[in-house]
Amino acid sequence: MYKKKIPFDIDCGIKITMEVIGGKWKSCIIQELLTGPKRPSELHRLFTDASPRVINQQLKELEMHGMVEKKIFTVLPPHTEYSITEVGRTLVPIIEQLEAWGDDFRPKMKEILEME
């Protein structure tokens, strides 16, 4: 994994939170995993705007932070599934609040986008 040149500031709670959920698709992945385990290909089909590489990278980061768990099935053909962990479930209220804020801000964002 990429090693950052600037040391990570562990003293700032916002920076820690953004490190864990700051990717464009991470919150969406967590919400989808609330309905049950998913294979990477299922997530790729759900998020067609994102490349498979990006989804895989964000899954890897979520797994590294302990928010999701990867289970490898050693059957033929082999496959993997991702599921949300108990620690990952603690993010759900935060994600729901972000979604509610976005829903409230939608009319203003629409105005902003129409000005461009």
Secondary structure, DSSP 8 states (H G I E B T S, - for coil): ----SS---TT-HHHHHHHHH-STTHHHHHHHHTTS-B-HHHHHHH-TTS-HHHHHHHHHHHHHTTSEEEEEE-SSS-EEEEEE-HHHHTTHHHHHHHHHHHHHHHHHHHHHHHH-
